[in-house]
């Protein structure tokens, strides 16, 4: 029981009741991710844009766009990396290492959410697309990540 201004009132504090009240208020309880765009790059990799936006309160939103590029771990290790390191990475993370970049903004008016999403995608494309599309990007990215793992 909880005391409210001198009166005792029983409030439903179980998880189901709380979740139903949150959902009824229009707020999201989890960050949902939605694939916005998938684009094949000139070096054979695929760039994905994921929308992680959610409503915060009233007409205010958190707008988040995550750029993801899965880079396959090679079967044959580069010159300076041992086969054991490649096998360790495959056992820990699988067949891909991911390039991730997130652009975000908090407390955005609901009327500006869609235009801001597009602006964040355009900004990322303008600043990073040539870097990610470079023919040597996969090799250099993997070498940098593999050296970090090998040093640990």
C-alpha positions in Angstrom: 0.0 0.0 0.0 1.0 3.6 -0.6 0.0 6.6 1.3 -1.3 9.5 -0.8 -2.1 12.8 1.0 -3.1 11.1 4.2 -5.2 8.4 2.6 -4.2 4.8 1.9 -4.6 3.7 -1.6 -3.8 0.4 -3.2 -2.1 0.8 -6.5 -1.3 -2.1 -8.8 2.5 -2.3 -8.8 2.8 -5.6 -10.6 4.7 -5.6 -13.9 1.7 -6.3 -16.1 -0.3 -3.3 -14.6 2.7 -1.0 -15.0 3.3 -2.0 -18.6 -0.3 -1.5 -19.5 -0.3 2.0 -18.0 2.9 2.9 -19.9 1.5 1.6 -23.2 -1.8 3.4 -22.6 0.1 6.6 -22.1 1.6 6.3 -25.7 5.2 5.8 -24.6 7.2 2.9 -26.0 8.7 0.5 -23.5 11.5 -0.8 -25.6 13.7 0.7 -28.2 12.5 -0.7 -31.5 14.8 -1.0 -34.5 13.6 -0.7 -38.0 15.6 -1.2 -41.2 15.3 2.0 -43.1 17.6 1.3 -46.1 20.1 -1.3 -47.3 22.7 -0.2 -49.9 25.3 -2.2 -51.7 28.7 -0.5 -51.7 31.1 -0.5 -54.7 33.6 -2.8 -52.7 30.9 -5.5 -52.2 30.0 -4.6 -48.6 26.4 -3.7 -47.6 25.5 -0.5 -45.7 22.4 -0.7 -43.6 20.6 2.2 -41.9 18.6 1.3 -38.8 16.1 3.6 -37.1 16.3 3.5 -33.3 13.9 6.5 -32.8 11.3 6.5 -30.0 8.9 8.8 -28.4 10.1 10.3 -25.1 7.3 12.4 -23.7 4.4 14.4 -25.2 5.5 15.4 -28.7 9.2 15.0 -28.0 11.3 12.2 -29.6 14.7 10.7 -29.4 15.9 10.3 -33.0 18.7 7.7 -33.6 20.1 6.4 -36.8 22.6 3.6 -36.7 24.8 2.8 -39.7 25.9 -0.9 -39.8 28.4 -2.5 -42.2 29.1 -6.2 -41.7 32.7 -7.0 -42.7 33.4 -10.7 -43.2 36.3 -12.3 -41.3 38.6 -13.9 -43.9 39.3 -17.6 -44.1 43.0 -16.9 -44.7 44.6 -14.5 -42.2 46.5 -11.4 -43.3 50.3 -11.5 -43.1 50.7 -10.0 -39.6 47.9 -12.0 -37.9 48.1 -15.6 -36.8 45.6 -18.3 -37.7 44.9 -18.8 -34.0 43.7 -15.1 -33.7 41.4 -15.6 -36.7 39.9 -18.8 -35.2 39.5 -17.0 -31.8 37.6 -14.1 -33.5 35.4 -16.5 -35.4 34.6 -18.4 -32.2 33.8 -15.2 -30.3 32.0 -13.0 -32.8 31.2 -15.2 -35.7 31.8 -14.7 -39.4 31.5 -10.9 -39.4 33.0 -7.9 -37.5 30.7 -4.9 -37.7 31.5 -1.3 -38.4 28.9 0.7 -36.4 28.2 4.4 -36.3 25.3 6.2 -34.6 23.9 9.7 -35.1 21.4 10.8 -32.5 19.5 13.8 -31.2 17.3 14.1 -28.1 14.0 16.0 -27.6 13.1 16.5 -31.2 9.6 17.9 -32.0 7.4 15.2 -33.6 6.9 17.4 -36.7 10.7 17.3 -37.3 11.4 13.6 -36.8 11.1 12.4 -40.4 13.2 15.3 -41.8 15.9 14.8 -39.2 16.1 11.1 -40.0 16.8 11.9 -43.6 19.2 14.6 -42.6 21.2 12.2 -40.4 21.4 9.6 -43.2 22.5 12.3 -45.7 25.1 13.6 -43.3 26.5 10.1 -42.8 26.6 9.4 -46.5 28.3 12.7 -47.2 31.0 12.1 -44.5 31.6 8.4 -44.6 30.4 6.8 -47.8 33.6 7.3 -49.7 35.6 5.8 -46.8 33.4 2.7 -46.5 33.3 2.2 -50.3 37.1 2.3 -50.7 38.4 -1.0 -52.0 40.9 -1.3 -49.2 38.4 -0.6 -46.4 37.5 -4.2 -45.5 41.1 -5.3 -45.3 42.2 -2.2 -43.3 39.2 -2.3 -40.9 39.8 -6.0 -40.2 43.5 -5.6 -39.8 42.9 -2.8 -37.2 40.4 -4.9 -35.3 42.4 -8.1 -35.5 45.6 -6.3 -34.2 43.5 -5.0 -31.2 42.4 -8.6 -30.4 45.9 -9.9 -30.9 47.3 -7.4 -28.5 44.9 -8.3 -25.8 
